[in-house]
Amino acid sequence: MKFGIVFKKENQKAREVAGEARKFLRKKGTNVVDESKLKDADYILSFGGDGTLIHKASQFAYLGIPLIGINTGNLGFLTACEVGDWKSYVEKIITGDKIYISKRITLDIEIEGSRDKHRAVNEVAVKGLYRVIDLKIIVNSEEFLNVQGDGVIVSTQTGSTAYSLSSGGPIVDSELDCFLVTPINPIGLPIPSVVLSPKDEIEVELTRGDDVSLVIDGQEHQKVKKGQSIKVLKGKWDVKLGYFDEHSFLKALNAKFGLKDRKIG
């Protein structure tokens, strides 16, 4: 059995635990491969928080290898376990315990006038930095929605608990493949988030505005010019997230957000 190890290099705790993991796995007689040789791994251990897991899942989705998140950060909604528990869980994998795989769709993003293509696990956002902008949303070549406000988010179900949620979007079960289109602070009457099929092709066109950014999984990639459009479609590669028990989305949701503990009245 071979394990790949990835981690957030800027995070001292993640670096330290990743080093411990290498020693632990080698003592157990398993092979450890570095990031440059991940294609040879059976599983990839990601040390960090949700952000690290999302970034590495996007980067290595094409390999089709399950990523198992070990939370050394603050929020571990997507990770498989907390940092204090990883040894006992990983030992179970080595001795043959089952790993449960949760497949998640991704977004492929094409920018008009650019050869660059991008992938998102959570979302892509087109957002103004300082002023109100106007956007036209086109679905399957049909004009669908005009948004005047701070921008718009196109997310997967995985991203429904991230930026989209903070902008008023719904929480979507991780097993339900879909796109969400969520306006950011729209002017005038509220515009609800819309859930679309992952078979749909979405275009976002900037019709008015300056200083507009394309933000993918929380990272700014480039500026968007007036008249330029962003095409979003279901990604070629799914992401495989590994868990040590049958992943319950509702259980994880309550553990992190405490929904059932909220008082009424």
Rosetta silent file (secondary structure, phi, psi, omega in degrees, C-alpha in Angstrom):
SEQUENCE: MKFGIVFKKENQKAREVAGEARKFLRKKGTNVVDESKLKDADYILSFGGDGTLIHKASQFAYLGIPLIGINTGNLGFLTACEVGDWKSYVEKIITGDKIYISKRITLDIEIEGSRDKHRAVNEVAVKGLYRVIDLKIIVNSEEFLNVQGDGVIVSTQTGSTAYSLSSGGPIVDSELDCFLVTPINPIGLPIPSVVLSPKDEIEVELTRGDDVSLVIDGQEHQKVKKGQSIKVLKGKWDVKLGYFDEHSFLKALNAKFGLKDRKIG
SCORE:     score description
SCORE:     0.000 S_00000001
   1 L     0.000  139.095 -179.856    0.000    0.000    0.000 S_00000001
   2 E  -122.070  135.483  176.639    1.247    3.478   -0.862 S_00000001
   3 E  -114.574  134.895  168.534    0.278    6.771    0.757 S_00000001
   4 E   -95.962  149.200  179.387    0.812   10.209   -0.689 S_00000001
   5 E  -125.862  126.320  175.078    1.232   13.123    1.696 S_00000001
   6 E  -130.989  154.610 -177.824    0.273   16.730    0.946 S_00000001
   7 E  -161.944  166.013  176.294   -0.013   19.665    3.328 S_00000001
   8 L   -82.364  110.758 -172.537   -0.201   23.422    3.596 S_00000001
   9 L   -64.297  -26.711 -178.958    3.438   24.451    3.602 S_00000001
  10 L   -79.095   -9.521 -176.131    2.740   27.769    5.355 S_00000001
  11 L   -99.404  110.852 -176.124    1.122   25.972    8.298 S_00000001
  12 H   -60.415  -41.954  179.865    3.709   24.886   10.859 S_00000001
  13 H   -61.127  -43.860  179.522    1.343   22.427   12.540 S_00000001
  14 H   -62.912  -41.082  178.558    0.521   20.796    9.189 S_00000001
  15 H   -61.744  -44.932 -177.589    4.237   20.505    8.335 S_00000001
  16 H   -64.074  -46.143 -177.952    5.024   18.897   11.684 S_00000001
  17 H   -68.617  -36.188  176.623    2.184   16.372   11.538 S_00000001
  18 H   -61.947  -38.846  176.400    2.995   15.510    7.904 S_00000001
  19 H   -64.731  -42.027  176.355    6.563   14.742    9.020 S_00000001
  20 H   -61.326  -39.480 -177.865    5.247   12.532   11.828 S_00000001
  21 H   -63.941  -40.741  177.968    2.999   10.757    9.342 S_00000001
  22 H   -57.826  -48.495 -178.856    5.931    9.870    7.066 S_00000001
  23 H   -63.744  -44.103 -178.496    7.799    8.270    9.969 S_00000001
  24 H   -61.224  -47.029 -177.196    4.684    6.494   11.271 S_00000001
  25 H   -66.121  -39.222  179.369    3.756    5.027    7.883 S_00000001
  26 H   -67.372  -36.517  176.535    7.282    3.807    7.177 S_00000001
  27 H   -63.877  -30.581  179.363    7.427    2.104   10.576 S_00000001
  28 L   -82.530    1.204  176.354    4.206    0.328    9.641 S_00000001
  29 L    83.754   14.615  178.309    5.873   -1.010    6.503 S_00000001
  30 L   -99.884  159.403  178.492    3.965    1.109    3.987 S_00000001
  31 E   -89.923  144.539  177.970    5.425    3.196    1.200 S_00000001
  32 E  -121.357  128.797  178.938    5.213    6.990    1.244 S_00000001
  33 E  -116.028  145.910  179.127    5.364    9.055   -1.937 S_00000001
  34 L   -82.537  176.741 -174.122    5.894   12.793   -2.215 S_00000001
  35 H   -59.205  -30.367 -177.876    3.722   15.245   -4.124 S_00000001
  36 H   -73.521  -13.825 -177.112    5.719   14.761   -7.333 S_00000001
  37 H  -125.413   30.817 -175.624    4.862   11.015   -7.411 S_00000001
  38 H   -64.203  -23.212 -178.576    1.259   10.994   -6.235 S_00000001
  39 H   -61.185  -19.266 -179.923    0.097    9.026   -9.273 S_00000001
  40 H   -89.921   -4.119 -173.926    1.590    5.933   -7.620 S_00000001
  41 L   -83.654  152.177  171.607   -0.390    6.354   -4.373 S_00000001
  42 L   -87.743  -35.575  177.275   -3.440    4.375   -3.242 S_00000001
  43 E  -140.084  151.777  175.467   -4.557    7.183   -0.920 S_00000001
  44 E  -116.861  123.954  175.841   -3.517   10.791   -0.421 S_00000001
  45 E   -94.107  125.273 -179.319   -3.430   12.214    3.111 S_00000001
  46 E  -110.455  116.860 -179.521   -4.047   15.973    3.204 S_00000001
  47 E  -102.198  119.540 -176.737   -2.875   17.792    6.346 S_00000001
  48 E   155.594 -155.322  176.170   -4.485   21.195    6.872 S_00000001
  49 L  -105.004 -161.021  178.736   -8.018   22.530    6.951 S_00000001
  50 H   -61.797  -37.205 -179.468  -10.846   22.553    4.447 S_00000001
  51 H   -60.850  -44.214  177.901   -9.009   25.114    2.315 S_00000001
  52 H   -63.372  -44.055 -179.245   -5.989   22.845    1.900 S_00000001
  53 H   -62.412  -43.342  178.984   -8.193   19.854    1.095 S_00000001
  54 H   -62.182  -46.204 -178.777  -10.148   21.832   -1.524 S_00000001
  55 H   -62.152  -47.384 -178.352   -6.956   23.134   -3.148 S_00000001
  56 H   -69.735  -36.256  177.599   -5.277   19.720   -3.289 S_00000001
  57 H   -62.711  -41.312  177.715   -8.470   17.986   -4.439 S_00000001
  58 H   -66.196  -44.572 -176.903   -8.730   20.432   -7.335 S_00000001
  59 H   -63.569  -37.455 -172.555   -5.046   20.132   -8.202 S_00000001
  60 L  -114.896   18.270 -179.820   -4.998   16.327   -8.236 S_00000001
  61 H   -57.393  -35.791 -176.486   -8.568   15.454   -9.291 S_00000001
  62 H   -63.327  -19.104 -179.544   -7.280   14.042  -12.595 S_00000001
  63 H   -75.824  -24.841 -179.244   -5.465   11.252  -10.721 S_00000001
  64 L    70.874   21.824 -177.822   -8.731    9.733   -9.453 S_00000001
  65 L  -101.507  134.115  179.776   -7.132    8.918   -6.084 S_00000001
  66 L   -62.485  135.546  173.213   -9.124    9.406   -2.838 S_00000001
  67 E  -102.925  133.750  179.193   -7.990   12.282   -0.630 S_00000001
  68 E  -115.025  115.733 -176.130   -8.358   11.899    3.125 S_00000001
  69 E   -86.911  127.184  174.164   -8.373   15.186    5.012 S_00000001
  70 E  -108.611  115.512 -171.395   -6.693   15.423    8.432 S_00000001
  71 E   -79.535  110.874  171.147   -7.802   18.657   10.069 S_00000001
  72 L  -112.177    7.717 -177.774   -4.969   20.761   11.495 S_00000001
  73 L  -104.796 -152.692 -178.147   -6.839   24.007   10.807 S_00000001
  74 L   -90.331  -56.222 -177.949   -9.886   25.740   12.227 S_00000001
  75 L  -102.463  123.039  179.834  -12.831   24.451   10.203 S_00000001
  76 L  -121.431   51.638 -178.570  -12.855   20.767    9.316 S_00000001
  77 L   -67.846  -36.756 -176.619  -16.263   20.318    7.730 S_00000001
  78 L   -96.330  -14.848 -176.756  -14.888   18.318    4.780 S_00000001
  79 L   -74.042  161.638 -174.723  -11.988   16.591    6.522 S_00000001
  80 L   -86.074  -29.121 -179.552  -12.202   12.969    7.705 S_00000001
  81 E  -160.889  167.688  176.567  -10.864   13.405   11.239 S_00000001
  82 E   -83.952  161.136 -171.474   -9.196   15.765   13.676 S_00000001
  83 H   -61.113  -30.328 -178.492   -5.432   15.874   13.996 S_00000001
  84 H   -73.873  -10.897 -174.690   -5.393   13.995   17.319 S_00000001
  85 H  -109.540   -3.207 -167.209   -7.115   10.945   15.827 S_00000001
  86 H   -64.434  -36.028 -175.910   -5.302   10.378   12.545 S_00000001
  87 H   -61.644  -47.800 -177.907   -2.900    7.615   13.670 S_00000001
  88 H   -64.397  -37.189 -179.519   -5.611    5.230   14.854 S_00000001
  89 H   -71.249  -43.727 -179.176   -7.684    5.823   11.726 S_00000001
  90 H   -65.568  -35.494  177.475   -4.801    5.442    9.279 S_00000001
  91 H   -61.350  -35.128  177.629   -3.734    2.243   11.042 S_00000001
  92 H   -64.367  -36.444  176.956   -7.208    0.854   10.320 S_00000001
  93 H   -63.429  -44.841 -178.030   -6.679    1.510    6.604 S_00000001
  94 H   -61.028  -36.100 -178.239   -3.368   -0.342    6.717 S_00000001
  95 L   -87.291    4.634  170.705   -5.025   -3.349    8.386 S_00000001
  96 L   105.238    6.568  177.687   -7.743   -3.478    5.737 S_00000001
  97 L   -65.528  152.011 -176.328  -10.669   -1.453    7.082 S_00000001
  98 L   -74.242  141.127  171.141  -12.987   -0.022    4.458 S_00000001
  99 L  -104.962  132.074  179.186  -12.674    3.565    3.265 S_00000001
 100 E   -94.137  129.929 -175.008  -15.910    5.269    2.262 S_00000001
 101 E  -106.270  128.364  173.932  -15.656    7.432   -0.840 S_00000001
 102 E  -109.804  112.836  179.444  -17.742   10.551   -1.419 S_00000001
 103 E   -86.114  134.566  179.085  -17.604   11.672   -5.062 S_00000001
 104 E  -127.837  136.411  176.514  -18.062   15.386   -5.718 S_00000001
 105 L   -72.542  160.396  175.408  -18.444   17.138   -9.051 S_00000001
 106 L  -121.390  175.528  175.314  -16.153   20.007  -10.003 S_00000001
 107 E  -113.253  132.900  167.648  -16.496   23.065  -12.231 S_00000001
 108 E   -98.244  132.798 -172.818  -14.525   23.640  -15.416 S_00000001
 109 E  -123.833  124.661  178.090  -14.135   27.357  -16.085 S_00000001
 110 E  -118.106  137.609 -176.937  -13.290   28.943  -19.435 S_00000001
 111 E  -112.871  125.125 -178.755  -12.600   32.650  -19.869 S_00000001
 112 L   -57.241  131.572  178.586  -13.391   34.375  -23.142 S_00000001
 113 L    83.708    5.168 -179.802  -10.231   35.530  -24.870 S_00000001
 114 L  -130.438  142.402  176.786   -7.960   33.328  -22.745 S_00000001
 115 L   -83.109  -13.664 -177.589   -6.512   29.895  -23.372 S_00000001
 116 L   -69.197  139.812  173.558   -6.325   29.235  -19.654 S_00000001
 117 E  -122.813  144.458 -176.362   -8.789   26.790  -18.128 S_00000001
 118 E  -126.668  159.306  177.438   -9.492   26.508  -14.431 S_00000001
 119 E  -125.056  140.823  175.391  -11.084   23.984  -12.101 S_00000001
 120 E  -127.953  142.495  173.302  -13.121   24.670   -8.960 S_00000001
 121 L   -95.985  -41.905  178.989  -14.303   22.296   -6.258 S_00000001
 122 L   -90.415  -66.246 -172.560  -16.375   24.849   -4.320 S_00000001
 123 E  -163.488  164.991  166.811  -17.208   27.816   -6.514 S_00000001
 124 E  -123.262  135.823  179.372  -16.309   30.512   -8.991 S_00000001
 125 E  -125.068  137.394  170.442  -17.322   34.100   -8.227 S_00000001
 126 E  -109.571  114.509 -170.521  -17.392   37.147  -10.475 S_00000001
 127 E  -140.850  142.451  174.837  -17.349   40.114   -8.113 S_00000001
 128 E   -79.273  146.292 -178.297  -16.810   43.853   -8.130 S_00000001
 129 L   -87.866  -38.377 -173.302  -14.163   45.222   -5.804 S_00000001
 130 L  -127.926  -29.694 -173.887  -15.446   48.730   -5.175 S_00000001
 131 L  -125.860  165.152  175.238  -18.595   49.500   -7.166 S_00000001
 132 L   -65.289  140.646  178.623  -21.872   47.908   -8.199 S_00000001
 133 E  -124.431  160.261  176.254  -21.603   45.815  -11.375 S_00000001
 134 E  -112.829  132.969 -179.191  -24.104   44.457  -13.892 S_00000001
 135 E  -130.578  142.818  173.958  -23.999   40.819  -14.958 S_00000001
 136 E  -110.174  127.109  179.273  -25.972   38.799  -17.474 S_00000001
 137 E  -104.683  123.493 -178.863  -26.448   35.102  -16.679 S_00000001
 138 E  -117.405  128.846  179.677  -27.032   32.836  -19.685 S_00000001
 139 E  -119.726  121.484 -179.705  -28.018   29.168  -19.262 S_00000001
 140 L    52.743   45.519  177.189  -27.817   26.816  -22.251 S_00000001
 141 L    70.246    8.152  179.319  -27.571   29.813  -24.628 S_00000001
 142 E  -114.167  127.969  178.731  -30.769   31.363  -23.201 S_00000001
 143 E   -61.051  126.975 -170.868  -30.688   34.622  -21.251 S_00000001
 144 E  -115.566  -40.533 -170.245  -31.790   33.685  -17.749 S_00000001
 145 E  -157.105  139.909  170.895  -31.029   36.413  -15.230 S_00000001
 146 E  -113.542  129.750 -176.704  -29.679   39.951  -14.946 S_00000001
 147 E  -120.024  128.323  170.378  -27.943   40.835  -11.700 S_00000001
 148 E  -117.581  117.606 -175.948  -27.058   44.313  -10.454 S_00000001
 149 E   171.143 -146.757 -178.448  -25.056   44.156   -7.263 S_00000001
 150 L   -86.765  -12.344  178.567  -21.680   43.023   -5.964 S_00000001
 151 E   148.397 -161.377  179.721  -21.473   39.966   -8.214 S_00000001
 152 E  -148.894  149.982  178.388  -22.565   36.358   -8.588 S_00000001
 153 E  -118.018  133.819  168.675  -21.398   32.938   -7.392 S_00000001
 154 E  -114.317  118.732 -174.636  -21.666   29.674   -9.319 S_00000001
 155 E  -129.153  164.297  170.458  -21.028   26.778   -6.959 S_00000001
 156 E   -89.344  178.404  175.014  -21.233   23.008   -6.665 S_00000001
 157 L   -65.091  -31.425  176.993  -23.099   21.246   -3.880 S_00000001
 158 H   -62.873  -39.646  179.665  -19.771   21.056   -2.031 S_00000001
 159 H   -77.523   -2.564 -178.395  -19.521   24.846   -2.215 S_00000001
 160 H   -66.405  -19.782  178.739  -23.057   25.294   -0.894 S_00000001
 161 H   -99.906   11.147 -178.644  -21.659   25.505    2.658 S_00000001
 162 L  -111.038 -125.683 -174.879  -18.987   28.051    1.702 S_00000001
 163 H   -58.467  -39.016 -179.858  -19.221   31.488    0.007 S_00000001
 164 H   -59.734  -41.205 -179.677  -22.669   30.749   -1.425 S_00000001
 165 H   -63.402  -42.947 -179.622  -24.080   30.096    2.056 S_00000001
 166 H   -68.715  -14.927  177.349  -22.748   33.398    3.410 S_00000001
 167 L  -101.103   12.672  175.148  -24.478   35.124    0.470 S_00000001
 168 L    97.151    7.133  179.554  -27.864   33.605    1.284 S_00000001
 169 L   -77.267  163.405 -179.092  -27.695   30.395   -0.744 S_00000001
 170 L   -80.886  160.504  170.683  -29.160   27.077    0.459 S_00000001
 171 L   -88.133  128.656 -176.518  -27.286   24.163    1.982 S_00000001
 172 L  -116.875  134.997  177.686  -27.336   21.221   -0.441 S_00000001
 173 L   -54.610  137.932 -176.106  -26.716   17.568    0.451 S_00000001
 174 L   -63.926  -19.293  179.998  -23.273   16.455   -0.710 S_00000001
 175 L   -87.288   -4.456 -177.058  -24.788   13.521   -2.630 S_00000001
 176 L  -100.316  100.172  179.900  -26.966   15.788   -4.802 S_00000001
 177 L   -66.754  124.215  179.737  -24.995   16.848   -7.879 S_00000001
 178 L  -166.047  167.250  168.934  -26.049   20.362   -8.866 S_00000001
 179 E  -108.129  147.127  171.508  -25.014   23.925   -9.650 S_00000001
 180 E  -120.822  132.721  173.855  -26.096   26.896   -7.553 S_00000001
 181 E  -110.965  113.343 -173.745  -26.286   30.424   -8.942 S_00000001
 182 E  -124.119  112.858  175.368  -26.243   32.887   -6.037 S_00000001
 183 E   -65.519  147.946  177.771  -26.272   36.695   -6.491 S_00000001
 184 E  -104.974  113.341  178.538  -24.054   38.698   -4.113 S_00000001
 185 L    46.632   59.254  179.800  -25.889   41.606   -2.468 S_00000001
 186 L   -67.572  146.455  178.290  -28.279   42.309   -5.363 S_00000001
 187 L   -84.833  144.915  177.978  -29.846   45.775   -5.543 S_00000001
 188 L    87.150 -144.209 -178.991  -33.618   46.102   -5.401 S_00000001
 189 L   -63.498  140.589  178.688  -35.857   43.108   -4.894 S_00000001
 190 L   -58.777  139.300  176.075  -34.094   40.066   -3.411 S_00000001
 191 L  -111.157  116.377 -177.600  -32.993   37.506   -5.995 S_00000001
 192 L   -71.253  156.333  171.004  -33.006   33.957   -4.603 S_00000001
 193 L   -65.800  142.173 -177.649  -30.269   31.448   -5.236 S_00000001
 194 E  -116.566  132.179  178.215  -31.214   29.106   -8.095 S_00000001
 195 E   -96.946  126.705 -176.856  -30.375   25.385   -8.199 S_00000001
 196 E  -122.820  163.732  177.287  -29.571   24.054  -11.687 S_00000001
 197 L   -71.263  144.487  175.661  -28.703   20.725  -13.268 S_00000001
 198 L   -69.125   -7.511  175.295  -24.996   19.885  -13.612 S_00000001
 199 L   -81.047  -13.423 -177.589  -25.761   19.212  -17.280 S_00000001
 200 L   -73.622  152.402  173.868  -26.407   22.929  -17.798 S_00000001
 201 L  -111.245  121.659 -173.755  -23.855   25.271  -19.355 S_00000001
 202 E  -110.567  135.323  173.195  -23.696   28.617  -17.589 S_00000001
 203 E  -121.582  136.894  175.473  -22.234   31.859  -18.920 S_00000001
 204 E  -118.176  117.893 -178.128  -21.645   34.974  -16.852 S_00000001
 205 E  -114.010  129.944  176.420  -21.128   38.148  -18.887 S_00000001
 206 E   -82.584  113.079 -178.223  -19.969   41.444  -17.411 S_00000001
 207 E  -100.160  -20.829  174.986  -22.159   44.138  -18.987 S_00000001
 208 E  -156.818  134.196  175.436  -21.129   47.051  -16.750 S_00000001
 209 L   140.738  153.980  175.649  -18.368   47.605  -14.242 S_00000001
 210 L  -124.542  166.256  179.610  -14.669   48.105  -13.588 S_00000001
 211 L    51.442   54.369 -179.146  -12.239   46.444  -11.184 S_00000001
 212 E  -108.452  133.695 -175.339  -14.039   43.113  -11.417 S_00000001
 213 E  -114.815  149.384  170.839  -12.300   39.925  -10.291 S_00000001
 214 E  -100.265  117.396 -176.416  -12.649   36.229  -11.051 S_00000001
 215 E  -117.136  122.292 -176.288  -12.299   34.347   -7.762 S_00000001
 216 E  -118.096  119.259 -177.754  -11.977   30.546   -7.808 S_00000001
 217 L    48.949   43.417  175.189  -12.211   28.586   -4.547 S_00000001
 218 L    84.617   -3.248 -178.143  -11.338   31.737   -2.618 S_00000001
 219 E  -111.945  127.348  178.249   -8.309   32.677   -4.738 S_00000001
 220 E   -72.167  129.459 -176.906   -8.328   35.678   -7.073 S_00000001
 221 E  -105.923  -45.078 -179.088   -7.195   34.607  -10.545 S_00000001
 222 E  -167.426  169.599  176.325   -7.597   37.563  -12.872 S_00000001
 223 E   -83.292  152.005  176.397   -9.555   40.676  -13.762 S_00000001
 224 E  -112.444  133.093 -178.249  -12.679   40.499  -15.903 S_00000001
 225 L   -97.688  155.911  177.484  -13.246   43.144  -18.578 S_00000001
 226 L   -57.244  133.319 -178.921  -16.535   44.651  -19.706 S_00000001
 227 L    88.112  -12.708 -179.601  -18.139   42.445  -22.370 S_00000001
 228 L   -81.173  144.772 -179.436  -16.046   39.439  -21.368 S_00000001
 229 E  -120.518  151.457  178.540  -17.865   36.223  -20.468 S_00000001
 230 E  -115.006  124.040  179.356  -17.036   33.331  -18.167 S_00000001
 231 E  -101.237  132.276 -178.987  -18.258   29.865  -19.161 S_00000001
 232 E  -126.244  128.117  177.629  -18.938   27.332  -16.395 S_00000001
 233 E  -145.186  167.195 -178.904  -19.732   23.662  -16.946 S_00000001
 234 E   -58.728  134.119 -176.702  -19.453   20.348  -15.128 S_00000001
 235 L   -68.076  153.421  178.344  -15.835   19.402  -14.683 S_00000001
 236 L   -66.210  -33.274 -175.294  -14.191   16.557  -16.533 S_00000001
 237 L  -114.064  134.811  169.233  -12.917   15.103  -13.261 S_00000001
 238 L   -84.960  158.491  173.256  -14.809   14.334  -10.068 S_00000001
 239 E   -99.390  139.251  177.001  -13.135   14.684   -6.691 S_00000001
 240 E  -112.621  114.187  176.873  -12.977   11.644   -4.396 S_00000001
 241 E  -103.731  130.157 -177.461  -12.985   12.412   -0.667 S_00000001
 242 E   -98.042  141.062  178.624  -12.232    9.519    1.676 S_00000001
 243 E  -132.827  154.764 -175.775  -13.851    8.976    5.083 S_00000001
 244 L   -86.316  -11.695  172.564  -13.292    6.415    7.830 S_00000001
 245 L  -142.029  171.355 -177.368  -16.987    5.714    8.297 S_00000001
 246 L   -62.296  115.017 -169.857  -20.065    6.094    6.152 S_00000001
 247 L   -69.722  119.814  175.894  -20.176    9.855    5.722 S_00000001
 248 L  -101.535  110.841 -179.085  -23.380   11.408    7.037 S_00000001
 249 H   -60.423  -44.468 -177.632  -23.797   14.870    5.569 S_00000001
 250 H   -66.361  -37.129  178.351  -26.470   15.843    8.103 S_00000001
 251 H   -65.617  -44.562  178.641  -24.366   14.598   11.023 S_00000001
 252 H   -63.929  -38.248 -179.828  -21.338   16.563    9.802 S_00000001
 253 H   -62.397  -45.413  179.643  -23.526   19.616    9.248 S_00000001
 254 H   -68.602  -36.063 -179.691  -24.834   19.523   12.802 S_00000001
 255 H   -63.577  -36.628 -175.480  -21.389   18.882   14.248 S_00000001
 256 H   -92.506  -33.017 -174.875  -19.940   21.981   12.599 S_00000001
 257 H  -111.073   -9.572  177.049  -22.895   24.378   12.551 S_00000001
 258 L    58.746   40.436 -174.608  -24.967   23.166   15.531 S_00000001
 259 H   -63.359  -40.973 -176.012  -28.251   23.456   13.644 S_00000001
 260 H   -75.457  -13.152 -179.133  -30.273   21.187   15.943 S_00000001
 261 H   -92.015   -3.791 -179.271  -29.042   23.056   19.026 S_00000001
 262 L   -71.002  133.556 -177.620  -30.422   26.422   17.927 S_00000001
 263 L   -82.774  143.352  177.375  -33.156   27.651   20.227 S_00000001
 264 L  -107.220  128.047  178.125  -36.554   28.646   18.864 S_00000001
 265 L    80.685    0.000    0.000  -38.342   31.570   20.482 S_00000001
